């Protein structure tokens, strides 16, 4: 069966154009920095984000970890959202591998931190305290609903970071979705950040890979640490070739995914028993099951699958649906029909 897969935008398979480019990619040994396709991808990514350099990494998780390892020494502290991917979903890599201490700050419903909460979290100089080095924002903020942090908010956090001698890292796994939703250039959106990680392998539809961007000095150190973690890839140009198409062809179409998420949201509002979050600002639709629904999330997932739609839970009574390149209007209609049948 051909499934409509709404579990995540990580499920996106490469487009036929990507597969062709991958087959024909010019390659070399990237540990020697000899792979022309990787080099080109890194140049274009740095240019698009307005930073000096960039590094192709196997995953978003590794990109974020490298950023933390470069910005912080063992025992240093990092201000992170209590609902951030770095804090919740990266297996505690910063502590396990970097000896870095997370200082969680509450993510508001709109994905932001209160600026006063950031200020209050910065450790004072005291022999008892850690040294605060870094603030991490996530844009779009996944768990808060794929919500978008604005240019102004990012600038305000950047200002606090500079004034307090901290660095600012953005987990921008979906930063191109954020820029599309705001209708600004990604360069403008990340201008206040010292480093940014973004994923090619999510809404941009590449099969593998993320980019870490920052100063030349930052990237040089990140390259060293990437090797240490076993992420020095060889003929990675076959992957970078798909990433180039992501940057050239996929960034401009994300608004379509956002429009389909809105259509999904409007349709699901008509289905009895679903309590929807606020209207989506990017490509994610979150909702809870009402008390009147007797089915469990697992039973609903199973029944949806029988109807050709894959969905994933986001809590014991909660779902997240994510639109992407491979979900068209027909896919949205099929999903709404299936939910209507399962919950009738
Ligand atoms: N997110 C995945 C899951 O891990 C939850 C998803 O399906 O949304 N930052 C953010 C904001 C992310 O959402 C993710 C992946 C990552 C980092 C990590 O990227 P990968 O999976 O490439 O390590």
Boltz pocket constraint, residues with backbone or C-beta under 6 A from the ligand:
constraints:
  - pocket:
      binder: B
      contacts: [[A, 7], [A, 8], [A, 9], [A, 10], [A, 58], [A, 59], [A, 60], [A, 61], [A, 62], [A, 85], [A, 86], [A, 89], [A, 138], [A, 140], [A, 142], [A, 171], [A, 173], [A, 174], [A, 199], [A, 201], [A, 210]]
      max_distance: 6.0
